[in-house]
Amino acid sequence: MAKSTSSDAQMLIRSLRTAYAATPTNLKIIDLYVVYAIVTAVIQVVCMGIVGSFPFNSFLSGVLSCEGTPVLAVCLRIQVNKENKEFKDLPPERAYADFVLCDLVLHLVIMNFLG
């Protein structure tokens, strides 16, 4: 039973790898940015667990920034993806401009929360 599960997992990983190889470069860059932001949030949480959270609003601001940015980046990825039929009339430049504007608003709110 474990042998078939192992081979099924290997086949799934292989098929995901071949499907991701066909992904355009700009979407891969957005994916890398999302992973970077999530890893940064995890590092902040681990650091808070080790050192402590004395300025708690600073910790919250950092983590919320690292969580809000990937959400906006995933929305950007959905809008820029050529295979998505819902946003076929939306030019990519507008999607990037929306991302930058929303990210600016997010970080202005976070800086205001810092106190």
Secondary structure by P-SEA (a helix, b strand, c coil): caaaaaaaaaaaaaaaaaaaaaccaaaaaaaaaaaaaaaaaaaaaaaaaaccccaaaaaaaaaaaaaaaaaaaaaaaaaacccccccccccaaaaaaaaaaaaaaaaaaaaaacc
